């Protein structure tokens, strides 16, 4: 196992264990299989385990296994506060104490604001005393380091990084999201400020491994360096010095050991310029079904009506490359899960964005198409539910 340092000198395994989806049996978490996986992971050097308050049963199962086997002090636990369920400082305390109870411990090493969406949301949390609460928890040792996880565009991510003295952050990042989500620009911005960056969705929910188009598979198979699609994804990430930990939801021994083998070779510089060029050919094959040629550069922003243009196009493209459900989920997250909606339907057709688009995209026209496809009855239901969590 290779390790990289956080800002305080702790050595973190480059491969982290994502605890959102443990092995299941008869619809429930298979505790025996999960325990074997976690023990094997620790035996092989994994020391970073990521869970969350809202992952069903995850914190409790992880806490039980670590306590039973006396392993709490051999690992770092990361968990998350569901700020969208919080109205008061007392709510924070109640939920945090519940997490400690589930995890059967007295501290959480890496604690995140779960899916922090924008600076307005962070300002709301500051207004109800979260800054003082964090300080209290860090002073008594109940929280080791504070950070936030993020889905959205790079501009908003960079503003959030600058909005507080964070210890670390977590982003969705993979070779398909190099220029969308927080992207490489966000990754480098956080790293330049001294923040370790944890990576989620390195395989885009498995889409970079399962059901790849024939053209992409043939490109992988024809290349002299024989790596599996998953190994290509991990090696691309670990080649970047700004990446600290890459999370993987490993729910079988086969996946665990394949990822461990990759992590043993995780070195900056192991991914050559030829490898990078070949992976771009794979990306081109995967993008053959995309609808809008948006690179996520953000030159079109800000929009006078607060439309998240790069986020909309990223979700719109995902709808056609990975399916309607995944596209809709992305769209809800980048437009509705914010204090102020950033939906495409708010576009007034002013054209300001198009004057700055390097790709010459007919942005107004494409936003209308995206709004027609996304903002139907299902979106309105999701949007209404989101407002209950983000507006108080």
Secondary structure, DSSP 8 states (H G I E B T S, - for coil): --EEE-TTS-EEESEEEE-SS--EETTEE-HHHHHHHHHHHHHTT--EEE--TTSTTHHHHHHHHHHHTT-GGGSEEEEEE-GGG--SHHHHHHHHHHHHHHHTSS-EEEEEETT---HHHHHHHHHTTHHHHHHHHHHHTSEEEEEEEE-S-HHHHHHHHHTS--SEEEEE--TTSTTSTTHHHHHHHHHHTT-EEEEE-TTTTTTTTTT--HHHHHHHHHSSS---HHHHHHHHHHTSTTEEEEEE---SHHHHHHHHHHHTT--TT-S-HHHHHHHHHHHHHHGGG-S-------TT---TT---HHHHHHHHHHHHHH-HHHHHHHHHHHHTSSSS---GGG-----TGGGG-TT---HHHHHHHHHHHHSSHHHHHHHHHHHHHH--
